[in-house]
């Protein structure tokens, strides 16, 4: 059976396009690890995901504790959703792509130690997964899209590190939250907006603030826990999760962030270093 000519031409064009894209991608496929570059990367904290109001593209915001600034990384919509699900600790009935990748690592006795964003070329971010395989002295490096790496890091607690060049790229952006599902992490504290039903269920005081859905690292050690209502950060009252991040980012250089919160019927004040906290996996989270 013969096909009409209008059907044959697109097939030729598609084959040609695939061949062209394969050649164009060959340099990326052949990318090799630069040990000296990896020594220069700096730890950051994954703060949140949202949209760039200027372009409509999904972005992940990374908190740089050294500069106090927030750095955007353009990601795909699927990865944005995967990161949000993990930050909200939503348990799905079947494993999604990044959950499957973690299961594979576990079965192969490999641990994801770092996600590294080491380059920005023509608007495309480049990254590595640093894996530690049981019985091997040296880590293995797997080329990755940083967006996939971030989705894995938020599930495992792996360190996120970024090259100075990426941190200093000064990419303009205008953050827009992902609707009513905004969730932000800073200093190992994950916060969400205070809904009326949660305020009533947790018997929270009628004061503005943000609700802690998870606390890890130094924050947890200092007594902050899920269900706490953060009233002030450095003297500022955060009424939205992104205002919490802004207040943390404005901590004066060389000082600790001061956090006043309500928990279990009493107010407390703690101070926390602005360094990226050491995070461990935990199943302890607030159902939202």
C-alpha positions in Angstrom: 0.0 0.0 0.0 1.5 3.3 -1.0 1.3 6.5 1.0 0.5 9.9 -0.4 3.4 12.3 -0.9 2.2 14.7 1.9 2.7 11.8 4.4 6.3 10.9 3.1 7.7 14.4 3.4 7.2 14.9 7.1 8.9 11.6 7.8 12.0 12.7 5.9 12.0 16.0 7.7 11.6 14.3 11.1 14.5 11.9 10.4 16.7 14.8 9.3 15.7 16.8 12.4 16.5 13.9 14.8 19.9 13.5 13.1 20.7 17.2 13.4 19.7 17.3 17.1 21.8 14.2 17.8 24.9 15.9 16.3 24.1 19.1 18.2 23.8 17.2 21.5 27.0 15.2 21.1 29.1 17.7 23.0 26.7 17.5 26.0 26.7 13.7 25.9 30.5 13.7 26.0 30.7 16.0 28.9 33.3 15.1 31.5 33.7 15.9 35.2 36.0 18.7 36.0 37.4 17.9 39.5 38.8 21.4 40.0 35.3 22.9 39.2 33.7 20.6 41.7 35.9 21.8 44.4 34.6 25.4 43.9 30.9 24.6 44.2 29.0 26.1 47.1 26.2 24.6 49.2 22.7 26.1 48.8 19.3 25.3 50.1 16.3 24.5 47.9 13.7 27.1 49.0 10.7 26.7 46.8 9.3 26.4 43.3 7.0 28.8 41.5 6.6 30.6 38.2 8.6 33.4 36.7 5.9 36.0 36.1 7.9 37.6 33.3 8.3 34.4 31.2 5.7 32.0 32.6 8.5 29.4 33.1 8.6 27.2 36.2 11.6 28.1 38.5 13.2 26.7 41.6 14.6 29.2 44.0 17.9 28.3 45.8 19.0 30.2 48.9 22.6 31.1 48.9 23.6 31.5 52.6 26.9 33.3 51.8 25.3 36.2 49.9 21.9 36.0 51.4 20.4 36.1 47.9 17.9 33.8 46.2 19.0 32.3 42.9 16.5 31.1 40.3 17.0 27.9 38.3 14.6 27.3 35.3 13.0 23.9 35.5 10.4 21.9 33.6 6.7 21.7 34.7 6.9 18.0 35.5 10.0 18.5 37.7 8.3 21.5 39.4 5.3 19.3 40.3 7.6 16.5 41.5 9.5 19.0 43.8 6.2 20.4 45.2 4.8 17.0 45.9 8.0 16.1 47.8 8.0 19.4 49.8 4.4 18.8 50.8 5.3 15.2 51.5 2.4 13.9 49.5 2.4 10.1 49.4 1.1 8.7 46.1 -0.2 5.1 45.6 2.4 4.3 43.0 6.0 5.5 42.6 6.6 8.3 40.2 9.7 8.7 38.1 11.9 10.2 40.8 10.7 7.8 43.4 11.5 5.0 41.1 15.1 6.4 40.6 15.6 6.4 44.4 14.3 2.8 44.6 16.8 1.8 42.0 19.6 3.5 43.9 18.6 1.7 47.0 18.5 -1.7 45.3 22.0 -1.0 43.8 23.4 0.0 47.2 24.1 3.5 46.0 23.5 6.8 47.8 22.9 10.2 46.3 25.3 12.4 48.2 25.2 15.7 46.2 23.3 17.3 43.4 25.6 19.7 41.6 24.6 22.6 39.3 27.9 23.4 37.5 27.1 25.4 34.4 24.7 27.6 32.5 25.2 27.5 28.7 22.9 29.3 26.3 20.2 29.4 28.9 20.5 25.7 29.7 21.6 24.6 33.2 24.0 21.6 33.5 24.4 19.3 36.5 25.8 16.1 38.0 24.5 13.5 40.4 27.3 12.5 42.8 26.7 8.9 43.8 28.5 6.8 46.4 28.3 3.1 45.6 28.9 0.6 48.4 32.4 -0.9 48.2 33.8 1.8 46.0 36.3 4.4 47.2 35.6 7.1 44.6 32.1 8.6 43.9 30.5 8.3 40.5 29.1 11.2 38.6 26.1 11.0 36.4 25.2 13.9 34.0 21.7 15.2 34.8 19.3 18.0 34.3 19.5 20.0 37.5 15.7 20.0 37.7 15.7 16.2 38.0 18.6 16.4 40.5 16.6 18.8 42.7 13.6 16.5 42.6 15.8 13.7 43.9 17.6 15.9 46.5 14.4 17.0 48.1 13.4 13.3 48.5 16.7 12.1 49.9 18.2 15.1 51.8 21.2 15.1 49.5 23.3 18.2 49.5 22.8 20.7 46.7 25.8 22.6 45.5 26.1 25.3 42.8 29.1 26.7 41.0 30.0 30.4 41.6 29.5 31.2 38.0 25.8 30.1 38.2 25.3 31.9 41.5 26.7 35.1 40.0 24.9 34.8 36.7 22.3 37.5 37.8 19.4 35.9 35.9 16.4 38.3 36.2 13.1 36.9 37.5 9.9 37.8 39.1 8.7 35.1 41.5 5.0 34.1 41.4 3.8 31.4 43.9 2.1 28.2 42.7 -1.4 29.1 43.6 -2.6 28.2 47.1 0.0 25.4 47.4 3.0 27.7 48.2 5.6 25.9 50.4 9.0 27.3 51.3 12.0 25.9 53.1 14.7 27.9 54.8 17.1 27.0 57.6 15.7 23.5 57.5 12.2 24.8 58.3 9.4 24.1 55.8 6.4 26.5 56.1 3.0 26.8 54.5 0.2 29.4 54.7 -2.1 29.1 57.8 -5.5 27.9 56.6 -8.5 28.4 58.8 -9.1 24.7 59.2 -5.5 24.1 60.3 -5.6 27.1 62.7 -8.7 25.6 64.3 -7.5 22.0 64.4 -4.1 23.0 66.0 -5.7 25.6 68.3 -3.4 28.3 67.0 -3.6 31.9 68.3 -5.3 34.4 66.2 -2.1 36.1 65.1 -0.5 36.4 61.6 2.4 34.1 60.7 3.2 31.0 58.8 2.7 27.4 59.8 5.6 24.9 60.2 4.9 21.6 58.4 8.4 20.2 59.0 11.5 21.1 61.0 14.9 19.5 60.6 18.6 20.0 61.5 19.4 22.8 64.0 15.8 24.1 63.9 14.5 20.8 65.2 17.3 20.5 67.8 16.4 23.9 69.1 12.8 22.9 69.7 10.9 24.0 66.6 8.5 21.4 65.4 5.6 20.8 63.0 2.5 22.6 64.0 4.4 25.7 65.3 3.2 29.1 64.2 6.2 31.3 63.3 5.3 34.8 64.5 8.5 36.7 63.7 11.8 36.3 61.8 14.4 39.0 62.7 11.6 41.2 64.0 9.5 40.8 60.8 6.1 39.1 60.7 5.9 36.8 57.7 2.3 36.4 56.5 3.1 34.2 53.5 5.8 31.5 53.0 7.8 33.7 50.6 7.9 36.5 53.2 9.4 34.0 55.6 12.2 33.3 53.0 12.7 37.0 52.5 13.0 37.7 56.2 15.6 34.8 56.6 17.5 36.1 53.5 17.8 39.6 55.2 19.6 38.2 58.2 22.7 40.5 58.6 26.0 39.0 57.5 27.7 37.1 60.3 24.6 37.0 62.5 22.1 34.3 63.3 18.4 34.4 62.4 16.1 35.1 65.3 12.8 33.2 65.2 9.8 33.8 67.5 7.2 31.1 67.4 4.1 29.7 69.2 4.0 26.0 70.0 2.0 23.9 72.5 0.5 26.9 74.2 3.6 29.1 74.7 5.9 31.4 72.8 9.5 30.7 72.3 12.5 32.4 70.7 15.4 30.7 69.1 18.4 31.7 67.0 19.7 29.7 64.1 22.8 29.9 61.8 22.0 30.7 58.2 24.3 28.0 56.9 22.7 25.2 54.9 21.5 22.7 57.5 22.4 19.1 57.6 19.2 17.3 56.7 18.2 13.7 57.4 15.3 11.8 55.9 12.3 11.7 58.2 8.7 10.5 57.9 7.6 13.1 60.5 5.5 15.7 58.7 2.3 17.7 59.1 -0.6 16.4 57.0 -1.9 19.3 54.9 
